[in-house]
Amino acid sequence: MQNKSNDENLKIKKLEEENRKLRDKLNKNKQNYLNEINTLKKELDKYKNENNKLKDELTKSNKIISNIQNNQLNNNELKKLKDEIINLKNQLNIKNNEIKPIKNNINIKEEPKYNINDIIVITFNLSDVNYGIKCLADETFAEVEEKLYKRYDNLRETNNMFTVNAKPILRFKKIKENNIKDGDIIQLSKLK
């Protein structure tokens, strides 16, 4: 009798253990299904948003088409415009697809090469003419001199010396290295 009771207790324990394992498995499956449902809901929301955008675009296109029809364009013109819209949309998609990888690969901020406050004006005093030239303090004097020669080409034919505040200017040094400031007057002397 006690043997029978022990056997039954063992069976009950086995059944309870099996029942616990099945409950654990059921809970895991339930969690997996909930995770999958959440993933599918997110995906559904994404598609709903895309669908709404497409509906908006379609509505806009339909309004345009409706306006065109109301303006009594003939069918050939309407078809040409529709074809052109489709063609332009296709071209836009192609260009967007070309741009996406480039945008992903380039994270360069385009900064201006100079600030408006970095621009200075120096005036060249030529016998009877004063001529102002815009430049940057980081430019070499030779670059600024070239701007002068573009305006007064005949000066290329002479041997010229430049001074600022009675000090000679070194051509291949920068404007700031020559201590030239905004508004300074550069004297030009033609050497023989």
PECORLIN-V596981 format. One record per backbone hydrogen bond with DSSP energy under -0.5 kcal/mol. CO is the residue of the C=O (numbers start at 1). NH is the residue of the N-H. E is the energy in kcal/mol with one decimal. If there is no record, write none. Layout:
BEGIN
co->CO nh->NH e->E
co->CO nh->NH e->E
END
This chain:
BEGIN
co->1 nh->5 e->-2.1
co->2 nh->6 e->-2.6
co->3 nh->7 e->-2.4
co->4 nh->8 e->-2.3
co->5 nh->9 e->-2.4
co->6 nh->10 e->-2.5
co->7 nh->11 e->-2.5
co->8 nh->12 e->-2.6
co->9 nh->13 e->-2.6
co->10 nh->14 e->-2.7
co->11 nh->15 e->-2.9
co->12 nh->16 e->-2.9
co->13 nh->17 e->-2.8
co->14 nh->18 e->-2.9
co->15 nh->19 e->-2.7
co->16 nh->20 e->-2.5
co->17 nh->21 e->-2.5
co->18 nh->22 e->-2.5
co->19 nh->23 e->-2.3
co->20 nh->24 e->-2.6
co->21 nh->25 e->-2.6
co->22 nh->26 e->-2.7
co->23 nh->27 e->-2.6
co->24 nh->28 e->-2.5
co->25 nh->29 e->-2.8
co->26 nh->30 e->-2.7
co->27 nh->31 e->-2.6
co->28 nh->32 e->-2.7
co->29 nh->33 e->-2.6
co->30 nh->34 e->-2.3
co->31 nh->35 e->-2.7
co->32 nh->36 e->-2.6
co->33 nh->37 e->-2.7
co->34 nh->38 e->-2.5
co->35 nh->39 e->-2.4
co->36 nh->40 e->-2.6
co->37 nh->41 e->-2.5
co->38 nh->42 e->-2.3
co->39 nh->43 e->-2.3
co->40 nh->44 e->-2.7
co->41 nh->45 e->-2.7
co->42 nh->46 e->-2.3
co->43 nh->47 e->-2.4
co->44 nh->48 e->-2.6
co->45 nh->49 e->-2.6
co->46 nh->50 e->-2.5
co->47 nh->51 e->-2.7
co->48 nh->52 e->-2.7
co->49 nh->53 e->-2.4
co->50 nh->54 e->-2.6
co->51 nh->55 e->-2.6
co->52 nh->56 e->-2.5
co->53 nh->57 e->-2.6
co->54 nh->58 e->-2.7
co->55 nh->59 e->-2.8
co->56 nh->60 e->-2.6
co->57 nh->61 e->-2.7
co->58 nh->62 e->-3.0
co->59 nh->63 e->-2.3
co->60 nh->64 e->-2.4
co->61 nh->65 e->-2.8
co->62 nh->66 e->-2.9
co->63 nh->67 e->-2.8
co->64 nh->68 e->-2.5
co->65 nh->69 e->-2.6
co->66 nh->70 e->-2.6
co->67 nh->71 e->-1.5
co->68 nh->73 e->-1.2
co->69 nh->72 e->-1.7
co->74 nh->78 e->-2.1
co->75 nh->79 e->-2.6
co->76 nh->80 e->-2.3
co->77 nh->81 e->-2.3
co->78 nh->82 e->-2.6
co->79 nh->83 e->-2.8
co->80 nh->84 e->-2.4
co->81 nh->85 e->-2.5
co->82 nh->86 e->-2.6
co->83 nh->87 e->-2.7
co->84 nh->88 e->-2.9
co->85 nh->89 e->-2.6
co->86 nh->90 e->-2.5
co->87 nh->91 e->-2.5
co->88 nh->92 e->-2.7
co->89 nh->93 e->-2.6
co->90 nh->94 e->-2.4
co->91 nh->95 e->-2.7
co->92 nh->96 e->-2.8
co->93 nh->97 e->-2.4
co->94 nh->98 e->-1.8
co->95 nh->99 e->-2.3
co->96 nh->100 e->-2.3
co->97 nh->101 e->-0.8
co->98 nh->102 e->-0.7
co->99 nh->103 e->-3.0
co->100 nh->104 e->-2.2
co->101 nh->105 e->-1.7
co->102 nh->106 e->-1.6
co->105 nh->107 e->-0.6
co->107 nh->109 e->-0.5
co->108 nh->110 e->-0.6
co->109 nh->111 e->-0.7
co->115 nh->118 e->-2.2
co->116 nh->119 e->-1.0
co->118 nh->137 e->-0.8
co->120 nh->135 e->-2.7
co->121 nh->183 e->-3.4
co->122 nh->133 e->-2.7
co->123 nh->186 e->-4.0
co->124 nh->126 e->-0.8
co->124 nh->131 e->-2.3
co->125 nh->188 e->-1.5
co->126 nh->129 e->-4.5
co->129 nh->126 e->-3.4
co->131 nh->124 e->-3.0
co->133 nh->122 e->-2.2
co->135 nh->120 e->-3.2
co->136 nh->139 e->-1.8
co->137 nh->176 e->-2.1
co->139 nh->175 e->-2.6
co->140 nh->143 e->-0.5
co->140 nh->144 e->-1.4
co->141 nh->145 e->-2.9
co->142 nh->146 e->-2.0
co->143 nh->147 e->-1.3
co->144 nh->148 e->-1.7
co->145 nh->149 e->-2.2
co->146 nh->150 e->-1.7
co->147 nh->151 e->-1.1
co->148 nh->151 e->-0.6
co->148 nh->152 e->-2.8
co->151 nh->153 e->-0.5
co->152 nh->155 e->-1.6
co->153 nh->156 e->-1.9
co->154 nh->157 e->-1.1
co->155 nh->158 e->-1.4
co->158 nh->160 e->-0.8
co->159 nh->191 e->-3.6
co->161 nh->189 e->-3.1
co->162 nh->169 e->-2.5
co->163 nh->187 e->-2.7
co->164 nh->167 e->-1.8
co->167 nh->164 e->-2.7
co->169 nh->171 e->-0.6
co->170 nh->173 e->-1.5
co->171 nh->142 e->-2.2
co->173 nh->141 e->-2.4
co->174 nh->178 e->-1.5
co->175 nh->178 e->-0.5
co->175 nh->180 e->-2.0
co->176 nh->179 e->-1.3
co->181 nh->184 e->-2.1
co->184 nh->123 e->-2.6
co->184 nh->186 e->-0.5
co->185 nh->165 e->-0.6
co->185 nh->187 e->-0.5
co->186 nh->125 e->-3.2
co->187 nh->163 e->-2.0
co->187 nh->189 e->-0.5
co->189 nh->161 e->-2.8
co->189 nh->191 e->-0.6
co->191 nh->159 e->-0.7
END
